[in-house]
Amino acid sequence: MSAGSERKGHTTEHSLVGMEEEPVPPDTTAAVAGAVREALAEHGYARLTTAKIAAESELSGAGLYYHYDSKDEMVVAFLEAAAGFLSRELDALDANDPESRLREACDLLFTDRDDTERRGVDVAVMELLAHAPLTRHSETHCWHSKGTR
């Protein structure tokens, strides 16, 4: 690529001063997030590849890399979409008092297994958590639960 050229809406390090990155279009972000969700649910994080994300998407591998620099950025797009989805769901709850709101939130998050999108989000997030590095806080929590330090 020549100096000043643009790839995936991002400018290269040799780009012209004053040129700004173009954001990924919202419909592309949604499509990539959905493809990551499906690929994670089917293959798990350990076997997640850009090719498997592309197979779940209308974009090719090259098309994905036009918009995202790495598989990790695609996973971040999924996590941001999942957080936004769950936030909108929780914001839409009708209850006014804290106890009723908590009960509605638990019903929403834990009991509707017919919602395939939410179930896909659950599976994909659990897969990511299963491969997350163990933090000092989580180690401390595990030790306390076992009664040792």
C-alpha positions in Angstrom: 0.0 0.0 0.0 1.2 3.4 -0.8 1.6 6.2 1.7 -1.8 7.8 2.4 -3.8 4.8 1.2 -6.7 3.6 3.3 -7.6 0.1 4.3 -10.8 -1.0 6.1 -11.7 2.6 6.9 -8.4 3.1 8.9 -5.6 5.2 7.7 -2.1 3.6 7.5 0.7 4.9 9.7 2.1 6.8 6.7 -1.2 8.5 5.9 -1.6 12.1 5.2 -2.0 14.4 8.2 -5.6 15.3 8.9 -7.2 12.2 7.3 -9.5 10.5 9.8 -10.5 6.9 10.2 -13.9 6.1 8.9 -16.1 4.1 11.3 -17.3 0.6 10.4 -20.9 1.0 9.1 -23.5 -0.1 11.7 -25.0 -2.8 9.4 -21.5 -4.3 8.8 -20.8 -4.2 12.6 -24.1 -6.0 13.3 -23.4 -8.6 10.6 -19.9 -9.3 11.9 -21.1 -9.4 15.5 -23.7 -12.0 14.5 -21.1 -14.0 12.5 -18.8 -14.0 15.5 -21.7 -15.1 17.8 -22.6 -18.0 15.5 -18.9 -19.1 14.9 -18.2 -19.0 18.7 -21.3 -21.0 19.5 -20.5 -23.6 16.9 -16.7 -23.9 17.1 -15.7 -22.4 20.5 -13.0 -19.8 21.1 -10.1 -22.2 20.8 -11.1 -23.1 17.2 -12.4 -19.7 16.2 -10.7 -18.4 13.0 -11.4 -15.6 10.7 -12.3 -18.1 8.0 -15.0 -19.5 10.3 -16.3 -16.1 11.0 -16.4 -15.4 7.3 -18.3 -18.6 6.7 -21.0 -17.3 9.0 -21.0 -13.9 7.3 -21.7 -12.5 3.9 -18.2 -11.0 3.9 -15.1 -12.8 2.8 -12.0 -13.0 5.0 -10.6 -10.1 3.0 -13.9 -8.2 3.5 -13.6 -8.7 7.3 -10.0 -7.5 7.3 -11.1 -4.5 5.3 -13.1 -3.3 8.3 -11.2 -5.0 11.2 -7.4 -5.3 11.9 -7.7 -8.7 13.7 -9.9 -11.5 14.9 -9.8 -9.9 18.3 -11.3 -6.7 17.0 -14.1 -8.8 15.5 -14.7 -10.4 18.9 -14.8 -6.9 20.5 -17.4 -5.9 18.0 -19.5 -9.0 19.1 -19.0 -8.1 22.8 -20.0 -4.5 22.3 -23.1 -5.6 20.3 -24.0 -8.2 23.0 -23.6 -5.6 25.8 -25.8 -3.2 23.8 -28.4 -5.8 23.2 -28.6 -6.8 26.9 -28.6 -3.2 28.0 -31.6 -2.4 25.7 -33.4 -5.4 27.0 -32.8 -4.4 30.6 -33.7 -0.7 29.9 -37.1 -1.9 28.5 -38.1 -3.5 31.8 -41.4 -2.2 33.1 -41.1 -2.6 36.9 -40.7 0.4 39.1 -39.6 -0.9 42.5 -36.1 -2.5 42.8 -37.3 -6.0 43.8 -39.8 -6.3 40.9 -37.1 -4.9 38.5 -34.6 -7.5 39.7 -37.2 -10.3 39.3 -38.0 -9.2 35.8 -34.3 -8.9 34.9 -33.7 -12.5 36.2 -36.6 -13.7 34.2 -35.4 -12.0 31.1 -31.8 -13.1 31.4 -32.2 -16.6 32.7 -35.6 -18.1 31.7 -36.4 -17.4 28.0 -34.6 -20.2 26.2 -36.8 -19.9 23.1 -34.9 -16.7 22.2 -32.2 -18.0 19.9 -30.3 -14.7 19.6 -30.1 -14.4 23.4 -29.1 -18.1 23.7 -26.4 -17.6 21.1 -25.1 -14.6 23.0 -25.1 -16.6 26.2 -23.2 -19.5 24.6 -20.7 -17.2 22.9 -20.0 -15.2 26.1 -19.6 -18.3 28.2 -17.1 -19.6 25.6 -15.1 -16.4 25.9 -15.2 -16.5 29.7 -14.0 -20.1 29.6 -10.8 -19.0 27.8 -10.3 -15.8 29.7 -7.1 -15.5 31.7 -7.4 -16.2 35.4 -7.1 -12.8 37.3 -5.9 -12.3 40.8 -9.4 -11.4 41.9 -10.8 -14.6 40.5 -8.0 -16.6 42.1 -8.8 -15.0 45.4 -12.5 -15.8 45.0 -11.7 -19.5 44.2 -9.4 -19.8 47.2 -12.0 -18.3 49.6 -14.7 -20.6 48.2 -12.5 -23.6 49.0 -11.7 -22.3 52.4 -8.0 -21.9 51.7 -5.7 -18.9 51.1 
